[in-house]
Amino acid sequence: MIQSIDVKVASNGRMILPASVRRAMGLQGDGKVILTVEDDQVRLSPIGHGVSRAQALYREHAKQARTIDDFLTDRKAEAVVDAGKATPATDHQDPA
């Protein structure tokens, strides 16, 4: 459902979200929103919705189930490989 509501913006940039908008967004009391500016439009999203969308995208595109331990094991193996490729720093002083 698309709804347009006029909201006054004060000279200091503050505005009040009407109660109906806060309810529709699931906001209660103090909270945070993500403000996205695209061209000349602004979109407000509850911060929790962004996290939920990111998790859903990950689940959709993840090829295999992996744990944090799997991730750490892979990173440690990569560090060992990288350490083998690294060349030690040498002092380039002319022998006298």
PyMOL commands that set and color helices and strands:
alter all, ss='L'
color gray80, all
select helices_A, chain A and resi 19-25+47-61+68-85
alter helices_A, ss='H'
color red, helices_A
select strands_A, chain A and resi 33-38+41-46
alter strands_A, ss='S'
color yellow, strands_A
deselect
rebuild
show_as cartoon
